[in-house]
Amino acid sequence: MRLELSLAGSTLLLGLMPLPAQASSCAEQIGTIERRLDSAGAVHVAGLQDGHTIRSSHSPKALAAAPPSAPSDAAMIPTSAHVADARRLLDRAAEEDRAGHQRACEETMTRAKSMIGALP
């Protein structure tokens, strides 16, 4: 009987304790794209922006150099304006993520990714 009460009490207390916050998949995407926008390739395209430092992405998918041919879609060519637009979209996606609007955040991230294209 005591064991049952002890287990029930422990279960109740564990249920009342706050759980650690889990990073959403959108938050992880935002972090990844932020690192890409602070990479040497982004700085090569857009220049070093105020408040940003060059970071190594340490990603096995990172390009070592710019692709040898232009993308078939001209909108996918990374430009300084596209990088600036992507930064604004990241800010918006972060707000949507904080508000719990997962679907909107993911859609905004898709637009941000298409804006930066294939950075060198």
N, CA, C and O of each residue as an XYZ file, in Angstrom:
480
protein
N       0.814     -1.180      0.000
C       0.000      0.000      0.000
C       0.870      1.260      0.000
O       0.621      2.201     -0.755
N       1.890      1.262      0.856
C       2.774      2.420      0.917
C       3.518      2.615     -0.402
O       3.719      3.743     -0.850
N       3.921      1.512     -1.014
C       4.634      1.584     -2.283
C       3.739      2.195     -3.361
O       4.195      3.000     -4.173
N       2.465      1.807     -3.360
C       1.527      2.352     -4.344
C       1.342      3.846     -4.138
O       1.317      4.597     -5.114
N       1.212      4.299     -2.895
C       1.060      5.721     -2.612
C       2.325      6.482     -2.980
O       2.266      7.590     -3.513
N       3.461      5.879     -2.691
C       4.728      6.515     -3.021
C       4.876      6.680     -4.531
O       5.293      7.735     -5.011
N       4.531      5.636     -5.272
C       4.609      5.710     -6.725
C       3.622      6.734     -7.288
O       3.956      7.488     -8.202
N       2.421      6.755     -6.744
C       1.414      7.712     -7.204
C       1.870      9.143     -6.905
O       1.711     10.034     -7.740
N       2.426      9.359     -5.736
C       2.928     10.687     -5.377
C       4.087     11.119     -6.256
O       4.161     12.276     -6.670
N       4.986     10.198     -6.539
C       6.127     10.510     -7.406
C       5.665     10.842     -8.812
O       6.174     11.773     -9.437
N       4.706     10.084     -9.306
C       4.165     10.331    -10.634
C       3.508     11.698    -10.705
O       3.676     12.423    -11.685
N       2.764     12.050     -9.673
C       2.103     13.342     -9.621
C       3.125     14.473     -9.614
O       2.976     15.453    -10.343
N       4.160     14.337     -8.791
C       5.190     15.380     -8.727
C       5.937     15.516    -10.052
O       6.226     16.632    -10.483
N       6.249     14.413    -10.693
C       6.925     14.469    -11.987
C       6.046     15.135    -13.034
O       6.547     15.851    -13.902
N       4.757     14.908    -12.960
C       3.833     15.527    -13.910
C       3.727     17.028    -13.728
O       3.390     17.740    -14.675
N       4.006     17.524    -12.535
C       3.917     18.958    -12.273
C       5.199     19.705    -12.606
O       5.189     20.929    -12.735
N       6.290     18.988    -12.744
C       7.576     19.630    -13.038
C       7.626     20.058    -14.503
O       7.186     19.314    -15.380
N       8.160     21.252    -14.774
C       8.268     21.678    -16.168
C       9.315     20.832    -16.898
O      10.366     20.496    -16.351
N       8.999     20.508    -18.119
C       9.934     19.733    -18.934
C      10.860     20.688    -19.669
O      10.480     21.830    -19.929
N      12.064     20.249    -20.011
C      12.958     21.118    -20.756
C      12.370     21.415    -22.128
O      11.744     20.557    -22.751
N      12.581     22.641    -22.587
C      12.053     23.036    -23.893
C      12.806     22.304    -25.000
O      14.034     22.223    -24.990
N      12.069     21.794    -25.921
C      12.653     21.103    -27.062
C      12.737     22.087    -28.223
O      11.798     22.847    -28.457
N      13.837     22.081    -28.943
C      13.965     22.933    -30.123
C      13.080     22.368    -31.216
O      13.076     21.165    -31.477
N      12.331     23.255    -31.851
C      11.471     22.799    -32.938
C      12.325     22.586    -34.179
O      13.452     23.073    -34.267
N      11.771     21.857    -35.128
C      12.509     21.645    -36.366
C      12.709     22.970    -37.081
O      13.709     23.154    -37.775
N      11.775     23.888    -36.922
C      11.920     25.194    -37.558
C      13.068     25.977    -36.899
O      13.848     26.636    -37.586
N      13.164     25.902    -35.582
C      14.256     26.590    -34.887
C      15.605     26.030    -35.320
O      16.576     26.774    -35.456
N      15.665     24.730    -35.535
C      16.910     24.121    -36.008
C      17.246     24.602    -37.416
O      18.409     24.862    -37.723
N      16.229     24.721    -38.271
C      16.445     25.228    -39.625
C      16.933     26.673    -39.590
O      17.824     27.055    -40.349
N      16.347     27.468    -38.707
C      16.749     28.872    -38.581
C      18.222     28.948    -38.200
O      18.974     29.728    -38.784
N      18.638     28.144    -37.224
C      20.047     28.130    -36.807
C      20.971     27.726    -37.943
O      22.047     28.300    -38.111
N      20.554     26.742    -38.718
C      21.373     26.283    -39.848
C      21.540     27.385    -40.877
O      22.652     27.641    -41.340
N      20.447     28.041    -41.239
C      20.513     29.091    -42.257
C      21.263     30.310    -41.718
O      21.982     30.967    -42.470
N      21.109     30.619    -40.438
C      21.891     31.721    -39.860
C      23.384     31.443    -39.997
O      24.157     32.341    -40.332
N      23.793     30.196    -39.737
C      25.215     29.849    -39.891
C      25.644     29.992    -41.348
O      26.744     30.469    -41.627
N      24.781     29.581    -42.278
C      25.113     29.719    -43.699
C      25.258     31.187    -44.090
O      26.133     31.541    -44.880
N      24.394     32.043    -43.532
C      24.448     33.464    -43.871
C      25.640     34.166    -43.229
O      25.992     35.274    -43.632
N      26.261     33.537    -42.239
C      27.473     34.084    -41.627
C      28.714     33.344    -42.108
O      29.788     33.475    -41.521
N      28.566     32.570    -43.175
C      29.703     31.816    -43.706
C      30.534     32.694    -44.630
O      30.098     33.766    -45.050
N      31.725     32.227    -44.935
C      32.602     32.958    -45.844
C      31.959     33.118    -47.217
O      32.160     34.138    -47.877
N      31.193     32.132    -47.651
C      30.516     32.214    -48.953
C      29.497     33.336    -48.991
O      29.410     34.057    -49.985
N      28.727     33.495    -47.929
C      27.732     34.570    -47.875
C      28.425     35.925    -47.822
O      27.968     36.882    -48.447
N      29.521     36.010    -47.083
C      30.269     37.262    -47.010
C      30.862     37.584    -48.379
O      30.930     38.752    -48.763
N      31.292     36.565    -49.114
C      31.808     36.767    -50.472
C      30.725     37.370    -51.368
O      31.018     38.228    -52.201
N      29.496     36.933    -51.204
C      28.386     37.400    -52.032
C      27.868     38.759    -51.564
O      27.663     39.660    -52.378
N      27.657     38.909    -50.257
C      26.957     40.080    -49.735
C      27.827     41.052    -48.965
O      27.373     42.145    -48.627
N      29.063     40.684    -48.680
C      29.888     41.526    -47.833
C      29.565     41.265    -46.373
O      28.512     40.709    -46.061
N      30.446     41.656    -45.487
C      30.240     41.452    -44.060
C      29.280     42.511    -43.546
O      29.549     43.708    -43.636
N      28.161     42.056    -43.007
C      27.121     42.960    -42.514
C      27.398     43.320    -41.059
O      28.029     42.556    -40.329
N      26.922     44.487    -40.650
C      27.071     44.908    -39.257
C      26.457     43.874    -38.322
O      25.354     43.384    -38.563
N      27.165     43.551    -37.272
C      26.657     42.627    -36.272
C      26.860     41.159    -36.596
O      26.437     40.297    -35.826
N      27.494     40.856    -37.715
C      27.721     39.467    -38.083
C      29.212     39.189    -38.185
O      30.004     40.051    -38.566
N      29.562     37.983    -37.840
C      30.943     37.542    -37.955
C      30.980     36.321    -38.850
O      29.982     35.616    -39.003
N      32.127     36.081    -39.434
C      32.268     34.903    -40.286
C      32.361     33.679    -39.396
O      33.187     33.618    -38.485
N      31.506     32.704    -39.670
C      31.514     31.445    -38.927
C      31.727     30.310    -39.912
O      31.316     30.384    -41.070
N      32.355     29.295    -39.449
C      32.501     28.086    -40.244
C      31.253     27.245    -40.030
O      30.821     27.040    -38.896
N      30.675     26.757    -41.123
C      29.439     25.989    -40.984
C      29.702     24.579    -40.471
O      28.806     23.952    -39.904
N      30.914     24.073    -40.662
C      31.255     22.703    -40.258
C      30.224     21.703    -40.758
O      29.944     20.701    -40.099
N      29.664     21.983    -41.922
C      28.649     21.107    -42.480
C      29.260     20.258    -43.583
O      29.965     20.784    -44.445
N      29.001     18.957    -43.572
C      29.513     18.119    -44.655
C      28.851     18.450    -45.990
O      29.333     18.039    -47.045
N      27.741     19.197    -45.943
C      27.041     19.577    -47.168
C      27.488     20.941    -47.696
O      27.068     21.345    -48.781
N      28.324     21.647    -46.958
C      28.757     22.975    -47.381
C      29.579     22.880    -48.653
O      30.384     21.966    -48.826
N      29.362     23.843    -49.538
C      30.112     23.870    -50.787
C      31.502     24.452    -50.531
O      31.640     25.445    -49.817
N      32.511     23.844    -51.105
C      33.878     24.352    -50.954
C      34.106     25.562    -51.850
O      34.935     26.419    -51.541
N      33.379     25.634    -52.948
C      33.502     26.749    -53.886
C      32.157     26.951    -54.564
O      31.262     26.112    -54.466
N      32.033     28.071    -55.249
C      30.791     28.341    -55.968
C      30.589     27.289    -57.056
O      31.560     26.804    -57.637
N      29.338     26.934    -57.334
C      29.087     25.973    -58.409
C      29.633     26.505    -59.733
O      29.557     27.708    -59.983
N      30.190     25.626    -60.600
C      30.821     26.083    -61.835
C      29.843     26.657    -62.848
O      30.237     27.469    -63.685
N      28.598     26.263    -62.795
C      27.624     26.792    -63.741
C      26.522     27.527    -62.990
O      26.270     27.277    -61.811
N      25.881     28.432    -63.700
C      24.793     29.193    -63.087
C      23.566     28.302    -62.938
O      23.342     27.416    -63.763
N      22.770     28.527    -61.893
C      21.555     27.731    -61.741
C      20.595     27.998    -62.903
O      20.630     29.066    -63.513
N      19.747     27.026    -63.199
C      18.791     27.193    -64.295
C      17.754     28.257    -63.969
O      17.175     28.851    -64.879
N      17.513     28.507    -62.691
C      16.575     29.540    -62.253
C      17.381     30.742    -61.782
O      18.105     30.665    -60.789
N      17.251     31.857    -62.503
C      18.029     33.056    -62.169
C      17.727     33.558    -60.764
O      18.572     34.207    -60.147
N      16.542     33.271    -60.250
C      16.186     33.708    -58.896
C      17.004     32.975    -57.840
O      17.060     33.414    -56.692
N      17.640     31.864    -58.211
C      18.429     31.083    -57.261
C      19.880     31.563    -57.174
O      20.654     31.029    -56.379
N      20.255     32.545    -57.964
C      21.620     33.063    -57.906
C      21.740     33.925    -56.649
O      20.990     34.888    -56.489
N      22.670     33.591    -55.760
C      22.795     34.380    -54.535
C      23.323     35.784    -54.840
O      24.327     35.942    -55.535
N      22.645     36.782    -54.323
C      23.060     38.176    -54.467
C      23.011     38.827    -53.091
O      22.469     38.266    -52.139
N      23.579     40.001    -53.007
C      23.564     40.739    -51.751
C      22.126     41.024    -51.330
O      21.792     40.905    -50.151
N      21.279     41.395    -52.276
C      19.873     41.683    -51.960
C      19.152     40.423    -51.485
O      18.340     40.482    -50.562
N      19.447     39.281    -52.115
C      18.810     38.033    -51.702
C      19.237     37.646    -50.289
O      18.418     37.168    -49.503
N      20.504     37.849    -49.964
C      20.986     37.527    -48.617
C      20.302     38.432    -47.589
O      19.915     37.976    -46.514
N      20.156     39.724    -47.928
C      19.467     40.654    -47.016
C      18.007     40.247    -46.836
O      17.484     40.272    -45.722
N      17.349     39.870    -47.941
C      15.956     39.418    -47.845
C      15.849     38.156    -46.997
O      14.916     38.014    -46.206
N      16.788     37.250    -47.158
C      16.776     36.005    -46.388
C      16.937     36.297    -44.897
O      16.302     35.645    -44.069
N      17.775     37.265    -44.549
C      17.944     37.635    -43.132
C      16.627     38.160    -42.555
O      16.267     37.830    -41.425
N      15.907     38.978    -43.334
C      14.613     39.486    -42.868
C      13.609     38.334    -42.710
O      12.830     38.303    -41.758
N      13.642     37.397    -43.652
C      12.750     36.244    -43.556
C      13.082     35.382    -42.342
O      12.183     34.817    -41.719
N      14.371     35.276    -42.001
C      14.756     34.512    -40.803
C      14.198     35.155    -39.545
O      13.742     34.460    -38.637
N      14.234     36.478    -39.489
C      13.664     37.178    -38.330
C      12.171     36.882    -38.228
O      11.650     36.627    -37.142
N      11.495     36.918    -39.368
C      10.054     36.628    -39.382
C       9.780     35.183    -38.973
O       8.852     34.915    -38.210
N      10.590     34.252    -39.483
C      10.411     32.840    -39.135
C      10.621     32.625    -37.640
O       9.907     31.836    -37.021
N      11.588     33.313    -37.059
C      11.834     33.180    -35.615
C      10.631     33.676    -34.816
O      10.260     33.071    -33.810
N      10.023     34.774    -35.259
C       8.821     35.274    -34.589
C       7.677     34.265    -34.700
O       6.965     34.008    -33.729
N       7.513     33.700    -35.896
C       6.455     32.707    -36.100
C       6.696     31.469    -35.243
O       5.758     30.888    -34.697
N       7.957     31.072    -35.130
C       8.293     29.900    -34.316
C       7.989     30.168    -32.843
O       7.418     29.318    -32.161
N       8.369     31.349    -32.353
C       8.086     31.699    -30.956
C       6.584     31.742    -30.679
O       6.138     31.418    -29.578
N       5.809     32.145    -31.689
C       4.357     32.228    -31.529
C       3.686     30.865    -31.682
O       2.479     30.733    -31.479
N       4.478     29.851    -32.043
C       3.925     28.509    -32.186
C       3.296     28.228    -33.538
O       2.582     27.238    -33.699
N       3.554     29.089    -34.511
C       3.001     28.916    -35.856
C       3.986     28.115    -36.699
O       4.677     28.662    -37.559
N       4.038     26.821    -36.441
C       5.025     25.933    -37.066
C       4.915     25.934    -38.592
O       5.924     26.056    -39.287
N       3.722     25.800    -39.102
C       3.520     25.728    -40.561
C       3.977     27.024    -41.231
O       4.667     26.984    -42.250
N       3.599     28.165    -40.669
C       4.003     29.455    -41.229
C       5.522     29.605    -41.173
O       6.132     30.122    -42.109
N       6.126     29.158    -40.088
C       7.576     29.228    -39.943
C       8.261     28.402    -41.023
O       9.221     28.859    -41.643
N       7.776     27.204    -41.245
C       8.379     26.340    -42.256
C       8.231     26.923    -43.655
O       9.148     26.812    -44.468
N       7.085     27.544    -43.948
C       6.884     28.171    -45.253
C       7.824     29.363    -45.427
O       8.385     29.561    -46.505
N       7.994     30.146    -44.378
C       8.914     31.279    -44.435
C      10.343     30.793    -44.629
O      11.110     31.404    -45.374
N      10.708     29.699    -43.965
C      12.055     29.143    -44.121
C      12.287     28.635    -45.544
O      13.389     28.771    -46.074
N      11.281     28.063    -46.153
C      11.409     27.610    -47.545
C      11.713     28.802    -48.445
O      12.560     28.709    -49.333
N      11.030     29.916    -48.222
C      11.287     31.125    -49.018
C      12.689     31.648    -48.759
O      13.376     32.067    -49.691
N      13.124     31.629    -47.499
C      14.470     32.115    -47.168
C      15.531     31.268    -47.843
O      16.507     31.800    -48.372
N      15.350     29.950    -47.832
C      16.322     29.062    -48.469
C      16.401     29.303    -49.964
O      17.485     29.257    -50.547
N      15.263     29.561    -50.587
C      15.286     29.809    -52.030
C      15.943     31.152    -52.338
O      16.513     31.328    -53.414
N      15.870     32.093    -51.409
C      16.499     33.399    -51.637
C      18.019     33.317    -51.672
O      18.664     34.020    -52.449
N      18.593     32.458    -50.831
C      20.058     32.437    -50.778
C      20.667     31.483    -51.801
O      21.859     31.574    -52.096
N      19.872     30.582    -52.340
C      20.397     29.690    -53.378
C      21.589     28.886    -52.899
O      21.661     28.471    -51.742
N      22.510     28.680    -53.804
C      23.713     27.884    -53.499
C      24.869     28.839    -53.229
O      25.516     29.331    -54.153
N      25.113     29.090    -51.951
C      26.224     29.970    -51.579
C      27.545     29.236    -51.771
O      27.633     28.029    -51.544
N      28.576     29.977    -52.195
C      29.889     29.331    -52.311
C      30.447     28.975    -50.951
O      31.545     28.425    -50.859
